[in-house]
Amino acid sequence: MELSRHEIREAYNLISPYVRRTPVIDVEPGTLGGTAVLLKLELMQVGGSFKARGAFTNLLTRPVPATGVAAASGGNPPGSGRHSTRRRRRGDEACSTWTG
């Protein structure tokens, strides 16, 4: 699937009220090897990873079934799914999560 800059900007505008703007740190050359490195600190994002961005994009661009939302993972998606469902919630949605 290819996305245009326009589609990426639309998704950004849609989810920006719900996710944190996480910092980028410029690491000086020689600190982590011989080259400069940019670190995007997504661990400071809601749910602890970039996955909140995908969770919000999915919940805001698709109809949520009456039964709610379910996420199954051994990692971060359940926390992001719970948070995004709560923030988007109309009062009749539920989010169940399972981790392995």
Secondary structure, 3 states (H helix, E strand, C coil): CCCCHHHHHHHHHHHCCCCCCCCEEEECCCCCCCCCEEEECHHHCHHHCCHHHHHHHHHHHCCCCCCCEEEEECCCHHHHHHHHHHHHCCCCCCEEEEEC
